[in-house]
Amino acid sequence: MLFVREHGTNSPLLITLHGGPGAPGGMLPVARRLAERCYVLEPFQRASGGAPLTVARHIEDLHELICSRAVDSPPVLLGSSWGAMLALAYAAEHPLSTGPLILVGCGTFDLNARARMQRVISERTSAEIRRRLECVKQLTDADERLAAFADALAPMYSYDPLPSSVSGERVDGKAHQETWDDMIRLQMEGVYPAAFAKIRVPVLMVHGDYDPHPGRLIRDSLLPHMPQLEYRELERCGHYPWQERHAADVFFALIYDWLRQNRSTSDRHD
């Protein structure tokens, strides 16, 4: 079983899905804030070791958690970055086992969106960031390399970040590589995003206008398969809305309001 932190006691049941892949613990600020109105489960996705990690393995792990903990009704899934992609993959595989989906800073599903993202990153890469990235190449430990890479790119992923006293757990470089390689394979084989046509629950996509991930292009790649998808773009906001000075309160207000509107498909009990 996955390691899971629990927050709050109220309905609906909401499960946060962290990004990376391989970056557990990053959803703690979100889980704590949403625990004011939800019962939140914050699972740490499976670490590397043994058989190579796959999207299917992560889906199976999440299904075991949901089957054991979602007693009254399907849970809301709120995923960030890679976690948003996992939420979609899970809902496509188990469309009757999930409530509404909330995709925050969702990752890319086609070459066009990834090319746009790389152009934005290139444009924002300062001399200092370039120097730090060169240092990253010298690291031989996969975990240290992933952590240093993320730290070097952090300035281009945030617009005006709030100070934070919360840090994630140790990252898992091998889990990151194995999982992402499998997601790319599935996209190249045409599995995703086509499989998302099976999803019938409400879907909210929240994206910062400063996020290097091109939100509108990602939205456009998903809409043909999920016409129910609602897109909200937050101003002066990067990849992690809850960390942004100008967007954090707007972000949580949006989540609460949207969940209220979709309460019939997300409540654990009435």
C-alpha positions as CSV (number, residue, x, y, z in Angstrom):
1,M,0.0,0.0,0.0
2,L,1.0,3.6,-0.6
3,F,2.0,5.9,2.2
4,V,-0.9,8.3,2.7
5,R,-1.3,11.4,4.8
6,E,-4.8,12.4,5.9
7,H,-6.2,15.9,6.4
8,G,-9.6,17.2,7.5
9,T,-12.8,15.4,8.2
10,N,-15.5,17.0,6.0
11,S,-17.0,15.8,2.8
12,P,-16.3,15.5,-0.1
13,L,-13.4,13.0,-0.2
14,L,-10.6,14.5,-2.3
15,I,-7.4,12.8,-3.3
16,T,-4.4,15.0,-4.2
17,L,-1.9,13.6,-6.8
18,H,1.6,15.1,-6.7
19,G,3.7,15.9,-9.7
20,G,7.2,14.9,-10.8
21,P,6.8,12.1,-11.5
22,G,8.8,11.1,-8.4
23,A,8.3,14.3,-6.3
24,P,6.2,13.2,-3.3
25,G,5.1,15.6,-0.6
26,G,4.6,18.6,-2.8
27,M,0.9,18.7,-2.4
28,L,1.0,19.2,1.4
29,P,0.1,23.0,1.3
30,V,-2.8,22.2,-1.0
31,A,-4.0,19.3,1.1
32,R,-3.9,21.4,4.3
33,R,-5.8,24.3,2.8
34,L,-8.5,22.1,1.2
35,A,-8.8,20.2,4.5
36,E,-10.8,23.2,5.8
37,R,-13.7,22.0,3.7
38,C,-12.8,18.5,2.5
39,Y,-11.5,15.2,3.7
40,V,-8.2,15.0,1.9
41,L,-6.0,12.0,1.2
42,E,-2.4,12.8,0.1
43,P,-0.8,9.6,-1.2
44,F,2.9,9.3,-2.0
45,Q,3.1,7.5,-5.4
46,R,5.1,4.3,-5.7
47,A,8.9,4.7,-5.5
48,S,11.4,3.1,-7.9
49,G,12.8,-0.3,-7.1
50,G,12.1,-3.7,-8.7
51,A,10.2,-3.7,-11.9
52,P,10.3,-0.5,-13.9
53,L,7.5,1.9,-13.1
54,T,4.7,2.4,-15.6
55,V,1.5,4.5,-15.9
56,A,-0.5,1.2,-15.4
57,R,1.3,0.5,-12.1
58,H,0.4,4.0,-10.8
59,I,-3.2,3.5,-11.9
60,E,-3.4,0.2,-10.1
61,D,-1.9,1.7,-6.9
62,L,-4.5,4.6,-7.0
63,H,-7.3,2.1,-7.7
64,E,-6.4,0.1,-4.6
65,L,-6.4,3.2,-2.5
66,I,-9.8,4.4,-3.9
67,C,-11.4,1.0,-3.4
68,S,-10.2,0.8,0.2
69,R,-11.0,4.4,1.2
70,A,-13.8,5.7,-1.0
71,V,-16.6,3.9,0.8
72,D,-19.6,6.2,0.1
73,S,-18.9,7.7,-3.3
74,P,-16.2,8.2,-5.8
75,P,-13.6,10.8,-4.7
76,V,-12.6,14.1,-6.3
77,L,-9.1,13.8,-7.9
78,L,-6.9,16.9,-7.8
79,G,-3.6,16.4,-9.6
80,S,-0.8,18.9,-10.2
81,S,1.4,18.6,-13.4
82,W,2.2,14.9,-13.8
83,G,-0.5,14.3,-11.1
84,A,-3.1,15.8,-13.4
85,M,-2.1,13.5,-16.2
86,L,-2.3,10.5,-13.8
87,A,-5.8,11.7,-12.8
88,L,-6.9,11.6,-16.4
89,A,-5.3,8.2,-17.0
90,Y,-7.0,6.8,-14.0
91,A,-10.4,8.2,-14.9
92,A,-10.1,6.7,-18.4
93,E,-9.3,3.3,-17.0
94,H,-11.8,3.4,-14.2
95,P,-14.5,5.8,-15.3
96,L,-17.0,4.7,-12.6
97,S,-14.6,5.0,-9.7
98,T,-13.9,8.7,-9.7
99,G,-15.8,11.9,-9.1
100,P,-14.9,15.3,-10.6
101,L,-11.3,15.9,-11.8
102,I,-9.3,19.0,-11.2
103,L,-6.2,19.4,-13.3
104,V,-3.7,22.0,-12.1
105,G,-0.8,22.9,-14.4
106,C,-1.5,19.8,-16.5
107,G,1.4,18.3,-18.5
108,T,1.6,18.0,-22.2
109,F,0.0,15.3,-24.5
110,D,1.5,16.2,-27.9
111,L,4.7,17.3,-29.6
112,N,3.3,20.7,-30.5
113,A,2.6,21.6,-26.8
114,R,6.0,20.2,-25.7
115,A,7.8,22.2,-28.4
116,R,6.0,25.4,-27.3
117,M,7.0,24.7,-23.7
118,Q,10.6,24.2,-24.7
119,R,10.6,27.5,-26.5
120,V,9.3,29.4,-23.5
121,I,11.9,27.7,-21.2
122,S,14.6,28.6,-23.7
123,E,13.5,32.3,-23.7
124,R,13.5,32.4,-19.9
125,T,16.8,30.8,-19.4
126,S,19.1,33.4,-18.0
127,A,22.9,33.2,-17.9
128,E,22.7,32.2,-14.2
129,I,20.1,29.5,-14.9
130,R,22.3,28.2,-17.7
131,R,25.3,28.1,-15.4
132,R,23.4,26.1,-12.8
133,L,22.1,23.7,-15.4
134,E,25.7,23.0,-16.5
135,C,26.5,22.1,-12.9
136,V,23.5,19.7,-12.8
137,K,25.2,17.7,-15.6
138,Q,28.1,17.0,-13.4
139,L,25.9,15.1,-10.8
140,T,25.9,11.4,-11.0
141,D,23.2,10.5,-8.5
142,A,19.8,10.5,-10.2
143,D,17.9,11.9,-7.2
144,E,20.4,14.7,-6.7
145,R,20.3,15.5,-10.4
146,L,16.5,15.7,-10.5
147,A,16.4,17.9,-7.4
148,A,19.1,20.3,-8.7
149,F,17.4,20.5,-12.1
150,A,14.1,21.4,-10.6
151,D,15.7,24.0,-8.3
152,A,17.6,25.6,-11.2
153,L,14.4,25.9,-13.3
154,A,12.2,27.1,-10.4
155,P,12.5,30.8,-11.2
156,M,11.0,30.4,-14.7
157,Y,8.1,28.4,-13.3
158,S,6.9,31.0,-10.8
159,Y,5.6,34.6,-11.4
160,D,5.8,36.0,-7.8
161,P,6.1,33.1,-5.3
162,L,5.1,33.3,-1.7
163,P,7.7,32.3,0.9
164,S,7.3,28.7,1.9
165,S,8.3,26.7,4.9
166,V,7.1,23.5,3.4
167,S,9.5,21.3,1.3
168,G,8.8,18.1,-0.4
169,E,10.3,14.7,0.4
170,R,13.4,13.4,-1.3
171,V,12.8,13.2,-5.0
172,D,13.1,9.9,-6.9
173,G,15.0,10.4,-10.2
174,K,14.6,6.8,-11.3
175,A,10.8,6.9,-10.7
176,H,10.7,10.1,-12.7
177,Q,12.5,8.7,-15.7
178,E,10.7,5.4,-15.8
179,T,7.2,6.8,-15.4
180,W,7.7,9.7,-17.8
181,D,9.2,7.4,-20.5
182,D,6.1,5.2,-20.2
183,M,3.8,8.2,-20.5
184,I,5.6,9.3,-23.7
185,R,5.4,5.8,-25.1
186,L,1.6,5.7,-24.5
187,Q,1.3,9.1,-26.2
188,M,3.3,8.0,-29.2
189,E,1.2,4.8,-29.5
190,G,-1.9,7.0,-29.6
191,V,-3.3,5.7,-26.3
192,Y,-3.4,9.2,-24.8
193,P,-5.2,11.5,-25.1
194,A,-7.7,9.4,-27.1
195,A,-8.5,7.2,-24.1
196,F,-9.9,10.3,-22.2
197,A,-13.1,10.0,-24.3
198,K,-14.2,7.5,-21.7
199,I,-14.3,10.1,-19.0
200,R,-17.8,11.4,-18.3
201,V,-17.3,13.2,-15.0
202,P,-16.9,17.0,-14.8
203,V,-13.3,18.2,-15.4
204,L,-11.8,21.5,-14.4
205,M,-8.5,22.6,-15.8
206,V,-6.7,25.4,-13.9
207,H,-3.6,27.0,-15.4
208,G,-1.4,29.9,-14.7
209,D,-0.8,32.4,-17.5
210,Y,2.9,32.4,-16.7
211,D,3.2,28.6,-16.6
212,P,5.7,27.4,-19.2
213,H,3.3,24.5,-19.9
214,P,1.1,26.0,-22.7
215,G,-2.3,25.8,-21.0
216,R,-4.4,26.7,-24.0
217,L,-2.6,24.3,-26.3
218,I,-3.0,21.5,-23.7
219,R,-6.7,22.4,-23.3
220,D,-7.1,22.2,-27.1
221,S,-5.5,18.8,-27.2
222,L,-8.0,17.5,-24.6
223,L,-11.3,19.2,-25.6
224,P,-12.0,16.9,-28.6
225,H,-12.0,13.9,-26.2
226,M,-13.6,15.7,-23.2
227,P,-16.0,18.4,-24.4
228,Q,-17.1,18.8,-20.7
229,L,-13.7,20.2,-19.8
230,E,-13.8,23.7,-18.2
231,Y,-10.7,25.9,-18.6
232,R,-9.8,28.7,-16.1
233,E,-6.6,30.7,-16.6
234,L,-5.2,32.6,-13.6
235,E,-3.4,35.9,-14.1
236,R,0.1,36.5,-12.8
237,C,0.4,32.9,-11.9
238,G,3.0,30.2,-12.6
239,H,3.0,26.4,-12.5
240,Y,1.9,26.2,-8.8
241,P,-1.0,28.5,-8.1
242,W,-1.1,27.9,-4.4
243,Q,2.5,29.3,-4.2
244,E,1.7,32.5,-6.0
245,R,1.2,35.8,-4.2
246,H,-1.4,37.1,-6.7
247,A,-3.2,33.9,-7.4
248,A,-3.3,31.6,-4.3
249,D,-6.6,33.0,-2.8
250,V,-8.2,33.1,-6.2
251,F,-7.2,29.5,-6.9
252,F,-8.7,28.1,-3.7
253,A,-11.8,30.2,-4.1
254,L,-12.2,28.8,-7.6
255,I,-11.8,25.2,-6.4
256,Y,-14.3,25.6,-3.6
257,D,-16.9,27.2,-5.8
258,W,-16.5,24.6,-8.5
259,L,-16.8,21.8,-6.1
260,R,-19.9,23.3,-4.7
261,Q,-21.4,23.5,-8.1
262,N,-20.5,19.8,-8.7
263,R,-21.4,18.6,-5.2
264,S,-23.8,15.9,-6.5
265,T,-20.9,14.0,-8.1
266,S,-18.3,14.6,-5.3
267,D,-20.0,14.3,-1.9
268,R,-19.3,11.3,0.2
269,H,-22.6,11.4,2.0
270,D,-25.6,13.7,2.5
